[in-house]
Amino acid sequence: MRNFLILCFVTISTLSYSQREIAWFDAALKVMAGSSSIINMAAIDDSNLNYELAFGNAISFGGKVGINRGYNGLAIELMYAKNGTTYEGLNGYPSAPEIKWNSTDLYFLFRNAKNLGFFELGPKIGFLRGVERTGADGELADFTEFNKRQISGVLSFGVNVIGTDASFSGQIGLRIEYGFTDINGQDDPAAGNEPFPYATGVYSGENGYQKSTPIFAGLVFELNWGIGSYGVAQCGARAKFFSL
C-alpha cells in the first residue's frame, strides 16, 4: 500500500507540472572570424586597384539571447567587431590604402533551428566607433567624416557539432553580411574623403559618385545554453516560467 501511494503521488506531481510551452529562451557566447572589405563599384572597375580578400582580417565576439517558439525564433546578438582590408596598387602605383574600422553591432535575426542545423536571416545595425586609413604613401590619413550608423543584411547557416538537446549545444556555420549604408559621412560626398585615392570614378566621372559599403564573410562559432521556457501547466495554473 505504501509503494502504491508513493507511485500515485509521483504520477500526480508529474501531471500537475507538465506544461504547454508558449516560448523557450536560450543564451549563447559567439565568436566570428573571416574576411572584411569595403565595396565600391568604381574602385572595383579601376584598373589601377586590386582588391585583396584575406581570411583573418575581421574578428567579432559577443553574445546572443534567443526568444523561440518551436523551431523558429528571434536571435538578438550584441557583438564587438574589429575589421580591416588592404588593397594592391597596379601599373606602377604604390600600395593602396589599408582601412581599419571597429564597431559595436546589434543583430535582429529570424532563426530556424531544426534537424541539428540552423538558418538565420535579418538586419544588423553597426555603430562605428572608429575608422583608420593608411594612405597610398604609407602615412596615416585623415578619415574622420564617416557614418557612425551602418545598416547591413545578414545571412547565416550551419550545423550542431556539440550536444543535441535544448540544455547545451555548440554550433559552427557561415555568415555573410552586406552593407547598405555609405561609409562616407560627408554631406557632399563629391567633396572628398575618398577611401580609394586612385579609383577614377569614385567621386566624379562618367558613372558619377559611387558609395562605399562594408561587407563580411566568414565563420561563426556559438556555445548555446537553454535558459528555460514560459508555459501553462496542464493542471490549469497560471502561466509561469519553467527553468530547464
C-alpha positions in Angstrom: 0.0 0.0 0.0 2.8 2.4 0.9 4.6 1.8 -2.5 1.2 2.3 -4.3 0.7 5.7 -2.5 4.2 6.8 -3.5 3.6 5.9 -7.1 0.3 7.8 -7.1 2.0 10.9 -5.6 4.8 10.9 -8.2 2.2 10.5 -11.0 0.0 13.3 -9.8 3.0 15.6 -9.4 4.2 14.9 -12.9 0.8 15.5 -14.4 0.4 18.7 -12.4 3.7 20.2 -13.6 3.5 19.1 -17.2 3.1 22.2 -19.3 2.0 23.5 -22.6 5.0 25.5 -23.8 4.4 29.1 -25.1 8.0 30.1 -25.7 11.5 29.0 -24.7 14.7 31.0 -24.2 18.4 30.5 -24.7 21.6 32.4 -24.5 25.0 32.0 -26.2 28.6 33.1 -26.4 29.6 33.8 -30.0 32.8 34.4 -32.0 33.2 35.3 -35.7 36.3 35.3 -37.8 36.6 35.9 -41.5 37.3 38.4 -44.2 36.0 42.0 -44.4 36.3 44.7 -47.1 34.7 47.9 -48.3 33.0 47.5 -51.6 32.9 50.4 -54.1 31.9 49.7 -57.7 34.2 52.5 -59.1 37.1 51.0 -57.2 36.3 47.5 -58.5 36.3 48.9 -62.1 39.6 50.8 -61.6 42.4 49.0 -63.5 45.0 50.5 -61.1 43.5 48.9 -58.0 43.2 45.3 -56.9 41.0 44.0 -54.1 42.7 41.6 -51.7 40.4 39.4 -49.6 42.3 37.7 -46.8 40.9 35.5 -44.1 41.5 36.7 -40.6 41.3 40.5 -41.0 38.0 40.6 -39.2 37.0 39.2 -35.8 34.0 39.7 -33.6 32.9 38.4 -30.2 29.9 38.8 -28.0 26.6 37.0 -27.1 23.1 36.2 -28.1 19.7 35.9 -26.4 17.1 33.8 -28.2 13.3 34.0 -27.9 11.8 30.9 -29.6 8.6 29.1 -30.3 9.0 25.6 -31.6 11.8 25.5 -34.2 11.6 29.3 -35.0 12.6 32.3 -33.1 14.3 35.7 -32.8 18.0 35.9 -32.1 19.2 39.2 -30.6 23.0 39.5 -30.8 25.4 42.1 -29.4 28.9 41.8 -30.9 32.1 43.8 -30.7 33.9 43.8 -34.1 37.3 44.7 -35.5 37.6 44.8 -39.3 40.2 45.7 -41.9 41.1 45.5 -45.5 44.0 46.2 -47.8 44.3 46.9 -51.5 47.1 46.4 -54.0 48.2 49.1 -56.4 48.7 48.1 -60.0 50.5 49.6 -63.1 53.3 51.1 -61.0 51.0 52.7 -58.4 52.1 52.4 -54.7 50.3 50.2 -52.3 46.7 51.3 -51.9 45.2 52.3 -48.5 44.7 49.9 -45.6 41.4 50.7 -43.9 40.6 49.5 -40.4 37.3 50.1 -38.5 35.8 48.8 -35.3 32.2 48.8 -34.3 29.5 47.6 -31.8 27.0 45.6 -33.8 23.4 44.8 -32.9 21.6 41.9 -34.8 17.9 41.0 -35.0 17.8 37.7 -36.8 15.0 35.3 -37.7 16.3 31.9 -36.7 15.1 28.4 -37.7 16.9 25.6 -35.8 15.8 22.1 -37.0 17.4 18.7 -37.8 20.7 19.7 -35.9 21.2 22.8 -38.1 20.2 26.4 -38.1 19.4 29.2 -40.6 19.3 32.9 -39.8 18.3 36.0 -41.8 17.8 39.6 -40.8 19.3 43.1 -40.3 22.4 44.3 -38.5 22.8 47.8 -37.1 26.5 48.6 -36.7 27.7 51.6 -34.6 31.1 52.6 -35.9 33.5 53.6 -33.1 36.5 54.4 -35.2 37.8 54.3 -38.8 41.6 54.5 -39.6 43.1 54.7 -43.0 46.7 54.4 -44.2 47.2 56.4 -47.4 48.9 55.3 -50.6 52.1 56.9 -49.3 52.1 54.7 -46.2 51.1 57.6 -43.9 48.1 57.7 -41.7 45.4 59.7 -43.5 42.5 61.6 -42.1 39.2 59.7 -42.3 37.0 61.1 -39.6 33.9 62.0 -41.6 32.2 58.6 -41.6 28.6 57.5 -41.0 28.6 56.2 -37.4 25.5 54.0 -38.0 25.7 51.3 -40.6 22.8 49.0 -41.8 23.6 45.6 -43.2 21.7 42.5 -44.3 22.8 39.2 -42.7 22.6 35.5 -43.8 23.9 32.6 -41.7 23.6 28.9 -41.7 25.3 26.0 -40.0 25.2 22.8 -38.0 25.4 21.4 -34.5 28.7 19.9 -33.5 28.2 19.5 -29.8 25.1 18.4 -27.9 21.7 17.6 -29.3 19.2 18.9 -26.6 18.0 22.3 -25.5 20.2 22.5 -22.4 23.5 22.9 -24.2 24.8 22.8 -27.8 27.8 24.0 -29.9 27.3 25.2 -33.4 29.5 26.3 -36.3 28.4 27.9 -39.5 29.0 30.5 -42.2 27.8 34.1 -42.1 27.6 36.7 -44.9 27.0 40.4 -44.3 26.4 43.1 -46.9 26.2 46.7 -46.1 23.7 49.2 -47.5 24.9 52.4 -45.8 27.7 54.6 -47.4 30.7 54.7 -45.0 31.4 58.3 -46.2 29.6 60.6 -43.8 30.2 64.0 -45.5 27.1 66.0 -46.6 28.6 66.5 -50.0 30.1 63.1 -50.9 31.8 64.6 -54.0 33.9 66.9 -51.8 36.4 64.2 -50.9 37.0 61.9 -48.0 37.6 59.1 -50.5 38.9 55.7 -49.1 40.3 54.8 -52.6 42.6 57.6 -53.8 43.1 56.5 -57.4 39.8 54.9 -58.2 38.9 57.2 -61.2 35.1 57.2 -60.8 34.5 57.2 -57.1 33.6 60.9 -56.8 33.4 62.0 -60.4 33.5 60.6 -63.9 31.0 59.1 -66.3 29.4 56.9 -63.7 29.1 59.6 -61.1 29.5 59.1 -57.3 29.7 55.6 -56.0 29.1 54.8 -52.4 31.4 52.6 -50.3 29.8 49.9 -48.1 31.4 47.3 -45.7 31.0 43.6 -46.2 31.9 40.5 -44.2 32.1 36.7 -44.9 33.4 34.1 -42.5 32.9 31.5 -39.8 30.6 31.9 -36.8 31.0 29.8 -33.6 28.3 29.5 -30.9 28.1 27.9 -27.5 24.4 27.8 -26.5 22.7 27.2 -23.2 19.0 26.8 -22.6 17.5 29.2 -20.0 14.0 27.9 -19.7 10.5 28.2 -21.1 7.3 30.1 -20.4 4.3 27.9 -20.4 0.9 26.9 -18.9 0.7 24.0 -16.5 -1.8 21.4 -17.7 -3.5 21.5 -14.3 -4.9 24.9 -15.1 -2.5 27.0 -13.1 -1.5 30.5 -14.3 1.2 30.7 -17.0 4.7 30.9 -15.5 8.4 30.5 -16.2 9.9 27.0 -16.1 13.7 26.6 -15.8 15.4 23.8 -17.6 
